[in-house]
Amino acid sequence: MTTEVKDPGKYEVSKGFRTTYWVFMFLGILTFIVALIKNPERGWVAFLVPFFFFTSIALGGLFFTAIQHVTKAGWSVNVRRFCEAQTSFLPFAFLAALLILFFGGNYLYEWFHPHEVARDHLLAHKAPYLNKTFFAIRLVLFFGVWWIFQKVIVGWSLAQDESGDESITQKLVGVSVGFVLFFALSYSFFSVDSLMSLEPHWFSTIFGVYCFAGLFQSTIATMILTIYFLKKKHLLSGFVNENHYHDLGKFLFAFTVFWAYIAFSQFMLIWYANLPEETFWYIPRVQGGWTAVSLSLLFFKFIVPFLALLPRWAKRTPTYLAAVSIWILVMQYVDIYWMAYPAFFREAPVFSFYELFIFLGFFGLFLFSISRFLSRNNLVPIKDPRIEESLHHHVVY
């Protein structure tokens, strides 16, 4: 028997919510301007961390969407629109990337300076890849192709809401396969360009995978929080239930373990080999003031969420799962902060209103983009041919 699918409607942005994200954006822009005047290096690294944080979540939304199409998943139809909404941040991320390219790169990357490259043998050896022109080409290429895939994958999904054309579902499989293949390479290079090249003498062949683990974990956490927020608004009744939460919670748990595995693999191999050209990256991160930050990742990004998500009930309790998701997102910021800041502040961490308000600026922009998307489009792909499976989704394990 086919269930009659009712339109869940669109999200209406309240005046208070709109005011919140505009205030966040204003504070972020004002703080960034002050930072550029008083301490531009600090300002740009404070800009880089939330840029990478939210860009990764936006890309993670597109990756999760593509995976659902590739696997022809039915359970996720009713939650897919929320990861599609995350992709709406990509155009803003590209504008931020251009700011880094044209204005911030000289403060962030020593290989932007020809005289530094000329007097350093290793930088000269890496110059065919680490140079400003090729960096710009990669940046435009990556964001350009990501945007094209976003317009096609998300655009066709939205078009199906109007036309009901079931052939779109089949066409999305091939396009999504193409995106997954491109994403696997491009995001790894993007991670190297954005973060690893802050200390260009260091290298790790697993760095892209490490960043991907954080991307997927934070993407799922963002989806859970979006669903929780909309459920509180009584907008998804009959569409999303505890079984959907359960599956998203299992993803969150799985990638908590996966992140720990990749983090341990990278650290253990470098520690065991004990080669100076590899260990110098970790040494400041395990000494002095950075020791506490490193230990916080072990305890608060792995052990705490691992134990918190282990019981079955934990993945089926929305309020509890939302709280764990917030925790994971905070630790994802700490992780990116830990990767970036020791390149500039070797002795101890620094954190003040610069980091807080510039992050809030990006957060406000992210809330603006995602709320605008959800207010303009259906909250659920109501004409997806697999929606019946999602409506009756039930987890027995």
N, C-alpha and C positions, 0 to 999 in steps of 0.2 A: 504494500500500500504506500502510495506517495503522499508525503506530508505537504500540505499547503504552506508555502514559504511567504511570510509577511515581511514587508519592508521594515527593517529596524529603524529607519530614519537616519538623519545626519546629526552630527554633534554640533550643538549650538554653543559657541564660545561665550562664556559669561563676561560681563564687564569687569568683574574682579580678576578673572583669569587673564584677560587681555591687558589689564593694567599691570599685573604682575610681570608678564614677560617684557612689556615695554620698559618698565622700571629696571629690570635686570639688564636689558640691552643698553639702556642709557648709562647705568653704572659701569658696565663693562667698557663702553667706548670712552667714557670720561677717564676711567682709571688707566686705560691703555695709553691715552694721550699724555697723561701725567707721567706714566712710566717712560715713555719715549723721550720726554723732556729731561727727566731726572736720572734715569738709568736705563738707556735703551737696550742694553744686552739683557738685563733682567726682564724688561718688558717683552722682548721677543721670545725668550724661552717660556715666559708665563703665557704667551700667546700660543706657542707651539703645542704645549701639552693638551689643552682642551681642543685645539684644532684636530690633533690626531685622535683624541678620545671620541669626539662626536662624528668625525669623518668615518672612523671605524664602525660605529654603530649604524650609520647610514648605509655603508657598504654591506655590513652584516645583514641588514634588512633585505637588501637585494639578493644576497647569497642565500639566505633562508628561503626567500620566495622561489628562487630558481631551483633549489633542491627539492621543494615540494612539487614543482612541475616535472622535474626529471624523474622523480620516483613515483609520479602519478598518485600522490598521497591524497586521501579523501578526508582523513580525520582533521586536517589543518585548514580546511577551506574557510571555516568560520573565524579563524584567528589570523588568516593570511593578510588581510587588509591592513592590519596594524604594523606588520613588518614592511608592507608596501609604503605605508605612511612615513616610516623612518627614512626612506630613500629620498623624500622631498627635501632633505637637508643638503643633498649633493651639490646643487648649484651654488649655495652659500659657501659650502666647503671649497669649491673651486675658486671663488672670489678671495677667500682667506688664503688659499695656496698661492694665488698671484701676488698677494701682499708680501708673503714670505719670499717669493722669487725676486721681486723687484726692490723690496725695501729691507726685509729681515735677514736675508741670506748672508749678507756681509757680517752680521753680528753673530750668526749661529754657526756657520760652517767655515772653517779655516781654509778649506780647499776652494772657496770662492775668491781667494786672494792669490793672484799669479806669483807674487814675490814669495809667499809662503810655500807654494808648490815648488818653485825653482830651487829653493834651498833645502828641500826635504826629499831624499831619494825615494822613500816609500810613497809619498804623495805624488811625486813625478811618475812613478810606476803605475799608480792608479788613475792618473790624469785622463786617460782615454775614456774612462767611465765617469769619474768624479770631476766634472767640469761644468761650468754654469750653463753653457749652451745645450749640452746633452741633458742636463738636469731639466731645463726648460722644456725640451722636446718630450722627455718622458712624462713630465707633469701634464702637459697639454694632451698628450696621447692618452694617458691613463684616464684622466677626467673626461676627455671627449668620448672615449669608447664606453666608459661606465655610464655616461649620460645617455648615449644612444641605446644601450641595453636597458637602461631604466625607462626610457620613453617607450620602448617596444614592449617589454615585459609587463610593466605596470600599466602602460597605456592600453594594451590589448585587454588586460584584466578589467579595467574600467569600462572599456568599450563593450565587453560582453554583458555588463550590467544593463546596458541599453538594448543591445541587439538580441541577446540570448543565443548567439551563434555558438553551437557546441564545437565547431571545428577549430575555434580559437584555442580551446584547451589542448587539442592535439598539436597545433602549430607552436604553442609555447614550449613544448618539450624540446624541440630541436634548438630553438633560440636559447633556452636555459642551459642546455649542454654547452653551447658556445660560450656563454657567459662564465660558467663554472671553470672552464679551461682557461679563459683569459684572466679571470679573477685570481686563480691559483698563482700565476706568474706575476701579474701586475701588483697585487697587494704585497707580495714578498719584496719586490723591488721598491715599492712605495715605502715600506717599513724601513728598508735599508737606507733609502734616500732621506727620509724624514728624521729618523732616530739614530740608527747605527752610525751614520756618517757624521754625527756630532763629534765622534771620536774616531776619525778615519783611519787611524793606525790599527784599530781593532777589527776583527772580523769573526763572524760566527755563521756557519752554514745553516743553522737551525733557527736563526733569529726571526725569519719570516713566519715560521710555524709557531714560534712562541707568541708573536703578536697576534696571529690568527686565533690562537686559543683564547686570548683575552677578548678579541673581537666577538667571537661567537658567544662566549659567556655573557658579555655585557649586552649583546643584542637580545638574547633570550630574556635577560633581566628587564630590559626596557619594554619588551612586549608584555611581560607579566604585569608590570606597573601600569601600562596603558590600558590593558584589559581590566585591571582592578579599578582604575579610576572611572572607566566608562560603566562598569557594572554598578559602581556606587551611584551613578547617574541614572540607573535603571534603563540603560539603552540596549543591553544585549540579552534580555530575558528570552529564554528559549533557544538561544544560539550558542552560548558559551556556558559550560558547566564545569563541575569539579574534575571531570575526566580530561578536559582540555588543559586545565591547570596541571593535572597530574603529569601529562606528557611533557609539557613545557618544564615542569619541575625536574623530570628525569633528564632532559637535555641540560638543565642548569647543573644538576649533580654530576652528570657524565663529563662535562667540560671543566668542572672544578677539578676532577681527577686528571683529566687530560692536560690541563695547564700545569698542574704539579708535576706530572710525568715529564713534560717538555722542559720545564724549569730545572728539574733535577738532572735531566740528561745533559743539558747545556753546561750546568755548573760542574757536575761530576767529571765530565770528560776534560774540561779545562783544568780543574783542580788536580786530576790524576796525572795529566801530561806535564803540568807545571812548567809550561813554556812562557818565558817573559813577555813575548809578543801577544799572548792570549790572557795571561793572568792580570796584566796591568789594569784591565777594565774592571775586574772584580775587586781588586785590592782596596780602592777607596770606598767601595760599597760595603765592605765587611769590617771596616775600621772606623774609629772615631764616632762622630755623630750619626753616620749612615748605618751603623750596625743595627740600631733599633728599627730603622725603616726596613732593612733586609729581613730581620726577624719577624716584623709585622706581616710581611708577605707570606712567610711560612705559616704563621699561626692564624692570621686573620683572612688571608685569601684562600688558604687551603683547609687547614684543620677545622676552623670554626664552621665554614659553610658545609664542609664534608659531613661533620657530625650533625649539623642543623638540618640537612636535607636527607639524611639516611633513612628515617622512618617513613613509612608509606603515608601516614596521616599528614606529615609535614608538606608533602607535595599536593595534598588535596585540601589544604586550609588556606584560602585566599589571603587573609590578613597576615598570617604567618609567612607565607611565601613572598608576599610583597615586601615585608620587612627584610627578609633574607636578600631579596633582589636589590634593595637600596644598599644594604651592606656590601654586596658584591660590586656594585657600581662605584661606591666610594673606594674600595680597594683596587678597582681597575684604574681609577685616577692615580692612586698612590703608586701603582705599578709603572705607569707611564712616566710619572714624576721621577721615580727611582731610576728609570732608564735615561732620562734627559738631564736632570739637574746636576748630578755629580760631574758632568763634563765642564761645568762652569763654577761649581761650588764644591771643591774637593774635600774640605775639612768637615763640614756639617751642613745639614739641610737648612734652607731658608724658606719661610712661608709667612706671608703677611697679606695685607689687603690687596696687594698687586695680584697675587695668585687667586685669591678668593673672588674678587670682583671681575677679573677678566674671565674666569671660568663662568661666573654668573652671566656675563654678557653672551658667551657662547650658548649657555643653557637657555637663556631667554630666546635667542635666535632659533634654537632647536625646537623649543615649545611653540614658537610662532609658526614654523614651517609645518610641524606635525599637526597642530590644531587647525591650521588653514586647510590642509589636505583632508582631514576628517570632517571638516564642516562643509566641504564642497562635494564629497563623494559618499556613496553608501558605505556604512560601517561593515557590511558583510557582502561578499560576492554572491548576491542572491540568485543569479542565473547560471552559476557554475554547475555543470552536470553532476559533480560529485558531492554537492551540498547535502544530499540525503544521508550519505555516510557520516558526515560531520554532525548533522543534527542528532543522529542516533549513536554517536561515538560513546563507547563504554570500555573502560580499562579494567581488565580482570586480574592483572598482576602488578 
